[in-house]
Amino acid sequence: MNFSFSKPTTFTFFGRTRALEAQIDEFLDKVSEAGLVFSRAMKVYLEQGKGKDYEAFLEHGTTVEHRGDDLRRGIETELYAQTLIPDFRGDVLSLLEDMDNLVNIYEANLYRFSIEGPEIPAEFRRDFWDLTETVVTCVESVVLAARAFFRDIEAVRDHNSKVMFYESQADKISTKLKRAVFASDLDLAHKTQLRYFVERIDELANEAEDIADYLAIYTIKRKI
Amino acid sequence: MDLTVLFFLTSGLFLGWSLGANDAANVFGTAVGTRMVRFTTAALICSVFVILGAVISGAGASHTLGKLGSINTLAGAFMVALSSAVTVYIMTKWRLPVSTSQAIVGGIIGWNLFSDSVTDTSTMIKIFATWVACPLLAGAIAVSIFKVTQQFQKRVKLHLLRLDAYSRLALIFAGAFGAYSLGANNIANVMGVFVPVSPFTDFEVANLFTLSSVQQLFLFGAIAIAVGVFTYSKRVMLTVGQELLPLTPIAAWVVVVAHSIVLFLFASQGLEHLLASAGLPTIPLVPVSSSQAVIGAVVGIGLLRGGREIRWRVLGIIGVGWITTPVISAVMCFVALFFLQNVFNQQVYRAVHYELSSPVLEKLAQLDIATERLDDLQGKEFDSSVKFLEALEQKASLTAVQEQRALYYAEVEDFVIEPEKIDTLDADWLTPLQITALRELSGRTFRYKWRLAGALARRSDEWELKPDSKLNKLYNSEIEKKLDYIYRTFASNG
């Protein structure tokens, strides 16, 4: 026999809150996961070029992006339907959209490598890998800053300062890389293509820095 | 059923409506202003708890007539209630949170002026003190609670959503508690004066409980308050919770809690008694009012944040509203009483007589008043308190306390202790010994309140006032309430 009991309102009330907290956590996990997938995919690409392994990461990246979209939509609907955090709803929605955009850039980059399959000469691979690692760490720092915005407002600043550091590192690496590309003997079309890919990867760090700037403002708002 | 009574009752209901429309902002203004609680949710909770407070706890106050009790005719009370209600309505229309009690006191001052009765100077001082002391206290307490809450938040590191859920629940609880107190404390002011003429009779609800005539009357008053909350309270809520200063949900909660603490710490005779009986130092009782406390708390938080966000213009207008409320109410009441008396031929006050008989002079001598200079006035009767005090002051200079005591001793009122009236007294409220003492006085007549009180005190300790002290204050005020009830019941013109 199946008995069902309806939970008292208070428990349901906090139950829904807990579920939403878990959804936000999962969404941020997805942003981190997208970074890890991108990093692994780039390693494979730099070592083996486009192949089955790379395509498997691409597929993984797409799944992460879809799940991220679903979670974001679910959270946004819930925040509006339950009229939660009226003061910070706008900020949280922008933050979620911006974080989702990072996942989109990761996925778009994976596709770009898959579609165009740029040939990366051996002398640039080390810098491409450095750039990838730096932007992924930068994004990871902004993910931590976003988590702190929800749970530990005082820690946002610490993570944000790391975002700034990695972003400037990424800029340095990309500039160095672009100079090296254009100083090489490659033909202009190849040089332009490589510059395009350097910029697309570096874009992740720039985007992370913008989010960190917004987060700093949202944090000040939360503190007063 | 007397139609005049029903007609007079309407001003009480209107006053209830105005109270709901304005005072609900004190308990739910910040919650609605910060959009943490929807207006309809707030109005529903507020209405339910106002009704519960009025019917359950308010009934305990049914023996006191509330503030309007000093008005000695129904038509007079009608006009005081009406002018207070209109004043609060005007203030609500202007979105200003004001004190309904002060509007009522203003109306009573208008009636005092019209009926040539003396207004106790302490009443005026109380109003002024409420404008200044109450917001300062509330502001200071709000700042302290806000700082503690901030530290707590830093330590506990709650998720933003969890914090939101807790603050929402806390705001709802604090609001419900505030609404209950609002109903319990104010229903006597709205309906108390109509208790002796209540047109209702007791009736049983489905064999479960009986609703007394007083409870029914209070239920009607509370419904009027609830209708006020639903129909018109949103505008004042937004002034308190949004227009004066943009508040965060935590700040919204701090405001409600600070306001409740001020009302509890600085206005609770029960707490004073508890501290005094435990041998602890007591907190001085200060005249406080919800509206003033809430605004003080909001401004306190605004100043803590640097004061730049406070809309000083809005605060200025609120301040002007506080000052003009009793003034408008007094002037309106005075003018309207003139019309009610001379155009509609209603008795708006019953003249109270004062005389200086030899027993009264003896009593005055005990107060260190130089009575030998008052001999010329012996046997003279005065038909108003103002005239009496004027005559007295021409002969001797009196302190404010002496004036009050002289008025009490010299007031003439005939009391007949009719045995059949003793049977109608509330035996649940009066003690058996108190009733026995009254029975012993059956058939006797008294010309002064103090003589009746004295006769009762001689027959039973339970009618005796204890020496004036903080510890005895609560006990004495209860005895005084009971004595008032006895005076009303046995007054020969009552």
Interface residues (C-beta under 8 A of the other chain):
Chain A: T10 F13 F14 T17 R18 L20 E21 I24 T83 L84 I85 P86 D87 F88 V92 F149 F150 R151 D152 I153 E154 R222 I224
Chain B: T34 R35 M36 R38 K154 K157 L158 H159 L160 L161 R162 D164 A165 L169 T248 P249 R305
